[in-house]
Amino acid sequence: MPGMVVFGRRWGIASDDLVFPGAVELSLRVLWWIGTIILYAYHKGRYDCNGGGVLHTYLVGLLVVLALIILSLCAIVYVSAQGTITNTGPRRSIPALVYLRAILYLPELVWACLGAFWVSDDSQGCDPATVGAVIAAVVASWIILLFTALGVVFVFDPLGNPRPQTAGLEPLGVRDLESNGGNQFFSTARSLAVKVWECRLRLLCCCLPLDESHQAAFSNIAKLVSGFFSDTDLVPSDIAAGLALLHQEQDKMEQSRDPDAVLSHSPSSPVGGDLDSELEKAAHCMQFAAAAYGWPLYVYSNPLTGACKLAGDCCRNRASDYGIVGGDHLGCHFSSMLLSTGLQYRDFIHVSFHNQIYEIPFFVALDHKREAVLVAVRGTLSLKDVLTDLSAECENLPIDGVTGACYAHKGICQAAVYIHKKLINDGILNQAFSIAPEYKLVITGHSLGAGTASLLAILLRNSYPTLQCYSFSPPGGLLSKALADYSKDFVVSVVLGKDLVSRLSIPNMEDLKRRILKIVSNCNKPKYRILLHGCWYEVIGGDPDDCPTEMESRRQEELSQPLLGEESLMIRHSSSYQSLASDESPTHTVTHLPLFLPGRILHITEDGPSRRSCFSQVRYRAEWSNETAFHSILISPQMIADHMPDIVLRALHSLTKDKPFFLCPSSSNTQHSTV
């Protein structure tokens, strides 16, 4: 629901978000009140020590203050639990209760000072247990006041000026505010939002120098993020509730789907694309893509032996002998590459650990086993890489011989251009092929490295027509349709399970936002119940919540109109917003250029039950898929784990060696390659 408006501004918390924090504080206050009653009864009216009168006043006043706070918390928790996310009527009294609770902080502060005064000046000769109890009460008061202040800072919304009342009374279709005054208001709001997000990014990246490239990246990312959130009035807990409901809704749809129907529509293997052969090549290349991460991934993947194996080699500086440039002063990255790939020192042509925004590490080596000059690009491992990831605007990338619109992810495109210049202008590829002229060119990478490798392969394709690229867990919003089709001849993308990154694009995020708005506004259960059941479902399992909705009482012909609750979550009309009409509705216009995964897509999924016990066997299946299977984000606890390079490497080894490995519980549902 819209953020709660108190003290003359909107906050990043809703009126139904006070159930859990209120219940926690209520439990602590009740225990505190009981302890104070016991201490008061212990003295039985006898206060013989110095300052006994002050102690008596403190205890009596503390009991009264705690009682008032407990009553106010009970009221806040009860009222906050009423209604639904969009039905705020039963919670109309929450602002008044918040004001009352805020007023009660004043006597609590006074009594904390009084207790501190008694302990410091008048507690001589008193029972040590009593003195300790008062000290504990004073410390508890200050801790609660401190956490309250931190909570206020946390939920403070810099853009929290209340919306004009006139805008809230207009129907959604009229709320475009096409007048000059309306346009000026939203233009000012958008500018302020961009500035706020830019300040947040600067604060988050305070360790980075503020040069021109970083400033440009901050500005582009701020425009993108502020624009994405500009048309909705959701607080973080609304998004969490929506994700929980979406996950259960997707699970219900998956359970009701006929497996035979899914398999019958599976895409056939592309011409010349032998599945077993491609899996073997992919498993081999993934070792190099994982090796590009250096020692952090090696130690993480080998927690018991990794550090010991690296210890002997980390202090040997071989940079001058083997063309290593940038950032590996102790040689640990290079040592881990040797251990991960099984190559010799002489097999590496060039290794770069130089890392800036739009400039990511990579290495070039001779792979004698596959007779290839192999270029491996590192994925996201630093804050600078994250900024490259988030620079998600489109950038033109004209390629000779490709008809149609050619554009790609801006940050990844610039990273590919940077590596392309290094490989060509510095003569790195010429050096490699002068050593092994009969070898072919293979490019690989994972995540950010996968996207960069795919674009690098496109840039090099005309010069090296036989090159191949293996892209592991690439970003979903990468290439235009024309470039994606062009890359199918030489790029193979490997995606595991419900990997979030491979489904991540601006249109998919807009679609996710739209679905969250729909499902949140339709659910008629309180938010605290949604979150509790969602946590139970994610951790323990069980049946998905069959959440009744307002839709059950609406006629089919009414479904083309937005629900009142759904409308209340929109600040202004947005072309990314769509009512409950079909997703194919002509009223839904695309606001961002569509981007696709590169090349042919090899989708790996788990076989077997959706939930497993610890140490159960995990078997995988692999099938050719297509880009339409990744046009929506699938919510799952595994959507992050399925992206991790070590998990992808294990899955590929399991498929190629036909040996299932053991894994602690996977909550992801059985998901075939055609979603």
HELIX and SHEET records of a PDB file:
HELIX    1   1 VAL A   19  HIS A   43  1                                  25    
HELIX    2   2 GLY A   52  SER A   80  1                                  29    
HELIX    3   3 GLY A   89  ARG A   91  5                                   3    
HELIX    4   4 ILE A   94  ILE A  103  1                                  10    
HELIX    5   5 TYR A  105  PHE A  117  1                                  13    
HELIX    6   6 TRP A  118  ASP A  122  3                                   5    
HELIX    7   7 PRO A  128  VAL A  155  1                                  28    
HELIX    8   8 GLN A  165  LEU A  169  1                                   5    
HELIX    9   9 LEU A  172  VAL A  174  5                                   3    
HELIX   10  10 ASN A  180  LEU A  204  1                                  25    
HELIX   11  11 GLU A  212  PHE A  229  1                                  18    
HELIX   12  12 PRO A  236  SER A  256  1                                  21    
HELIX   13  13 PRO A  259  SER A  264  1                                   6    
HELIX   14  14 LEU A  275  ALA A  291  1                                  17    
HELIX   15  15 TRP A  295  SER A  301  1                                   7    
HELIX   16  16 GLY A  306  ALA A  311  1                                   6    
HELIX   17  17 ALA A  319  TYR A  322  1                                   4    
HELIX   18  18 CYS A  332  THR A  341  1                                  10    
HELIX   19  19 TYR A  345  ASP A  347  5                                   3    
HELIX   20  20 LEU A  383  LEU A  390  1                                   8    
HELIX   21  21 LYS A  410  ASN A  425  1                                  16    
HELIX   22  22 ILE A  428  ILE A  435  1                                   8    
HELIX   23  23 LEU A  448  LEU A  460  1                                  13    
HELIX   24  24 LYS A  481  TYR A  486  1                                   6    
HELIX   25  25 SER A  487  ASP A  489  5                                   3    
HELIX   26  26 VAL A  501  ARG A  503  5                                   3    
HELIX   27  27 ILE A  506  ASN A  522  1                                  17    
HELIX   28  28 LYS A  527  VAL A  539  1                                  13    
HELIX   29  29 GLU A  550  SER A  553  5                                   4    
HELIX   30  30 GLN A  556  SER A  560  5                                   5    
HELIX   31  31 LEU A  564  SER A  568  1                                   5    
HELIX   32  32 GLU A  627  PHE A  630  5                                   4    
HELIX   33  33 GLN A  638  ALA A  641  1                                   4    
HELIX   34  34 PRO A  645  LYS A  657  1                                  13    
SHEET    1   A 2 VAL A   5  VAL A   6  0                                        
SHEET    2   A 2 ARG A   9  ARG A  10 -1                                        
SHEET    1   B10 ILE A 324  VAL A 325  0                                        
SHEET    2   B10 PHE A 348  SER A 352  1                                        
SHEET    3   B10 PHE A 362  ASP A 367 -1                                        
SHEET    4   B10 ALA A 372  VAL A 377 -1                                        
SHEET    5   B10 LYS A 440  HIS A 446  1                                        
SHEET    6   B10 GLN A 468  PHE A 472  1                                        
SHEET    7   B10 VAL A 491  LEU A 496  1                                        
SHEET    8   B10 ARG A 600  ASP A 607  1                                        
SHEET    9   B10 SER A 616  SER A 625 -1                                        
SHEET   10   B10 PHE A 661  LEU A 663 -1                                        
SHEET    1   C 2 CYS A 394  ASN A 396  0                                        
SHEET    2   C 2 TYR A 407  HIS A 409 -1                                        
END                                                                             
